[in-house]
């Protein structure tokens, strides 16, 4: 199991990440709202602005305060090691 840091010491299992996306589009906002309604939303922003939405294969949605490019870079670093 490989863990990737999504900010503030929070980690997710890199093998279970489906997508890392920006939260601005309407479809992503709908996914976040539906995950919250189904109690599948994990808010790891520590009160800061949401900059990335991590979609997991377990249907969980994780909010992060760091940029999607940063998380993506960390995921690709995990794959090359």
C-alpha positions, -999 to 999 in steps of 0.1 A, spaced: 0 0 0 14 33 -11 3 65 7 3 100 -9 3 132 11 -27 154 3 -18 182 26 -14 189 64 -2 154 70 -32 137 56 -27 106 34 -47 86 10 -40 52 -5 -24 60 -39 -36 27 -54 -72 36 -48 -72 71 -64 -92 74 -96 -89 111 -103 -76 144 -89 -96 173 -103 -102 210 -98 -134 218 -78 -146 247 -100 -168 229 -126 -205 222 -120 -202 184 -124 -175 182 -98 -195 204 -74 -224 180 -79 -202 150 -71 -190 167 -39 -226 176 -29 -238 140 -36 -209 126 -16 -217 148 13 -254 137 12 -243 101 13 -217 106 41 -188 98 17 -171 132 18 -138 136 37 -128 173 41 -91 175 46 -88 212 40 -85 223 76 -108 253 69 -89 265 39 -101 269 4 -107 236 -16 -82 235 -44 -84 198 -53 -110 170 -52 -96 135 -50 -121 108 -62 -115 73 -48 -126 39 -61 -146 34 -29 -169 63 -40 -153 85 -13 -145 120 -22 -116 138 -5 -112 176 -5 -77 190 -3 -63 225 1 -33 219 -22 -33 221 -60 -42 191 -82 -9 194 -100 10 190 -67 -11 159 -58 -6 145 -93 31 150 -90 32 132 -57 12 103 -72 36 99 -102 66 101 -78 51 71 -59 47 52 -92 83 57 -103 98 45 -69 
